[in-house]
């Protein structure tokens, strides 16, 4: 079968892998990232508050998201809880 590799797990790489998997559903897509986490400059971490008080979501990285393509906006929309 066919196999496509995407280099980089930042927003562009994630968006590319997402759209390739939709365009070619029977093709094996491999995402290669050198860091331990995905997202590039975007970093999110959920920190538990303890004592059954829930948690807080901390965001680090760029303050704004200015994608150059609608494909990145679609990826963000599809992967958010509101997008489902």
N, C-alpha and C positions, 0 to 999 in steps of 0.2 A: 504494500500500500504506500501511499504518499506520506511524506513527513515534512513539516515546515518547522524551522527553528526561529524563534524571535529572541534577539539579543537585547537584554535590558528589561528590568521589571519596574520601570518608572511608569508614569501615566501613559506615555506614548507606547511603550512596549505592552502594557496591560491592555490598552485600547486595541492595539494591533492584533494581539492574540485573541481577544474577545471577538472582534469582527471577522478574523480569519476562521475561527471555529464556527461562526454562524454561516459564513459563506461556503465553507468546505466541511460539512458536518462529519464526513467519514474519514477525513484526513487527520493524522496524528499531529498535534501542535505541542511543541516543547518550548517553554519559556525559560531562558537562561539568565540568571541574575547572580552577581558576585557577592552581594550583600546578604545578610541573614533574613532581611525583611523585604517586602515588596513596597512599591509606592514612590521610590525615588526620594525627592525632597519632602513629600507629604508623609507625615508621621502622626499616627493616632495611637493613643494608649489608654485603655480603660483601667482605672485605679479603684479598687474596692475601698469603701469608706469604713468598713468593719461594723460589727454589732448590728447586722441586718439593716444598715442605713442605705444600702444600695451602692452605687459607684458613681464616679465622675469620669467624663471623657476629656482627656487632654489632647490638644492639637498642637503640633509643631510643624515648622516648615514655612512655605510661602503663605502670606496673609491673604492673597487672592488667587483665584484660579482663572487664568485667561487662556483657555485652549485656542489654538489656531484652527481647529477643525471641529465640526459638529460631532464627529465620531467620539471624541473625548467626552463631550457633554452627554452623549447618549450612554456611554459607559458609566458615567457617574450616576445618571438618572436610573439606569437599569439595576445598578448594584446598591442603591439606597433603599431602605425599608419602604419609603413612600413610592418608589418606582415599581415595586412589585405588586 
